[in-house]
Amino acid sequence: MDLQHLKPHREQAAPIYLQLYQRYREAIAAGKLRPGDRVPSVRSLASALNLARGTVETAYQMLIGEGYFVARGAAGTVVSPRLAHLAEAGGRAPAALRAAPAAARPDALAPKPLPFQLGLPALDAFPRKTWARLAGRSLRMLDTASMNYPDPEGYAPLRHAIAAYLGISRGIACSPEQVFVTAGYWGALELVSRTLLKAGDCGWYEDPGYLRARQFLARAGMRLAPVPVDDEGLNVRAGHARAAHARFAVVTPTHQSPTGVALSLPRRLELLEWARRRRAWIVEDDYDSEFRYHGRPLPALKSLDRDGSVLYTGTFSKVLFPGLRLAYLVVPPALAGRFGDTAQHVPGPGSMLAQAMVAGFVEHGHFARHLRKMRSLYAERRAWLINALAQTLGERLHVQPQAGGIHVLAHLHGRRDDRALAAAANASGLAVQALSDWRMRKSPRGGLIMGFANFATADEAAAAVERLAAVL
């Protein structure tokens, strides 16, 4: 078999290891690889296709785990002889085998949340009846003006509600004119990159840091310098050493993604001073600051900004539900005009009806009540998962202490390949993610990132951990 037929395409959205895994499955289903055929070693295939050995190893581990490959030590790896019935059927596999399982992708759409799925609030606890009443009220109030083209800067009552909420809860003094409603966090990043940056600009990025934002910025043409994160958050001095002349920094200061640490006050002041001297921009992603289980939520970095350097982003996806695709961006007063001009030329936040419903949810006090309820609920569900991990996998991993958020990070003991483990778990329908995928630089310290918000009972959490233990 020509090895170049296995070569993944880097421009595709699917991860490289998953493309390689799928190409092998297709080759087996089509009869190009037959039971007993030897496949190249990890080292030789990685060299032939110019891939990292870890990438090939992850794909091979998935194929071995699902029974397509058999590892025979010094004799090499072969296509499983148990697949002989495929050859007898003329080289055609049943449709169920020819298609890649949806569970192999952590972000695959599913009718209900997968165990450990990240980025999802507790969908079972959302106040649907209240939301339905607001929907009916918003529809009844729909007038001719509301049916016109929506304001690309966002629905005015929602911008007012966001400004008022941030002033009370996050210590951010801003006017509605500084608030821009966007289609998710990516919409906020697009506004920032189109208004203040240009392709080729260098920026600091937390390492490890939020994977999807990193992918977006890289595709927008930005050069990202990985800056390590320690127990005090982003290491500003390391940022100076690695990219002193960066034009921007993307940070999660209140609850670092994914480690959960908070950026210390000295580091916050250092970062603001760097931005002032360099005339650089700081993008503050305050993605789930509302969910803190010890003490009050920490003040936003934006609340300390006196020089107009911080661009503050928040989202309704983590506190309401991601199907809204609504986030917001708060810009310094002097930049409101420039951002307003950019907003005229990019896709706006979408449906005015959805924005009106969120505005009503906030204005009528439902939002504050929902947050109070969720803080208590998430503290309980987080404890369920941590207890289950300690009882079942306490000798294999260590949960990183975190004061908030809706996921946990568990570090693996020893030098285990977290990517291979996560891939095997995904193939079993468990949506854990590997810490190494969130890193820009290699590290021997692997880990698994797991969401807990949708475990409805302690038994559900325990059952999911038992399934994970079987994979590990």
Sequence and secondary structure as in RCSB ss.txt:
>XXXX:A:sequence
MDLQHLKPHREQAAPIYLQLYQRYREAIAAGKLRPGDRVPSVRSLASALNLARGTVETAYQMLIGEGYFVARGAA
GTVVSPRLAHLAEAGGRAPAALRAAPAAARPDALAPKPLPFQLGLPALDAFPRKTWARLAGRSLRMLDTASMNYP
DPEGYAPLRHAIAAYLGISRGIACSPEQVFVTAGYWGALELVSRTLLKAGDCGWYEDPGYLRARQFLARAGMRLA
PVPVDDEGLNVRAGHARAAHARFAVVTPTHQSPTGVALSLPRRLELLEWARRRRAWIVEDDYDSEFRYHGRPLPA
LKSLDRDGSVLYTGTFSKVLFPGLRLAYLVVPPALAGRFGDTAQHVPGPGSMLAQAMVAGFVEHGHFARHLRKMR
SLYAERRAWLINALAQTLGERLHVQPQAGGIHVLAHLHGRRDDRALAAAANASGLAVQALSDWRMRKSPRGGLIM
GFANFATADEAAAAVERLAAVL
>XXXX:A:secstr
  GGGG   TTSSS HHHHHHHHHHHHHHTTSS TT EE  HHHHHHHHT  HHHHHHHHHHHHHTTSEEE GGG
 EEE GGGHHHHHTTT   HHHHS  GGGSTT   SS  TT TT   GGGS HHHHHHHHHHHHHT  TGGGS  
 TT  HHHHHHHHHHHHHHT     GGGEEEESHHHHHHHHHHHHH  TT EEEEEES  HHHHHHHHHTT EEE
EEEEETTEE HHHHHHHHTT SEEEE  SS TTT     HHHHHHHHHHHHHHT EEEEE TTTT BSSSS    
GGGG SSS EEEEEESTTTT GGG  EEEE  GGGHHHHHHHHTTS     HHHHHHHHHHHHTTHHHHHHHHHH
HHHHHHHHHHHHHHHHHHTTTEEE   SB SEEEEEESSS  HHHHHHHHHHTT   EEGGGG SS  S  EEEE
E TT  SHHHHHHHHHHHHHH 
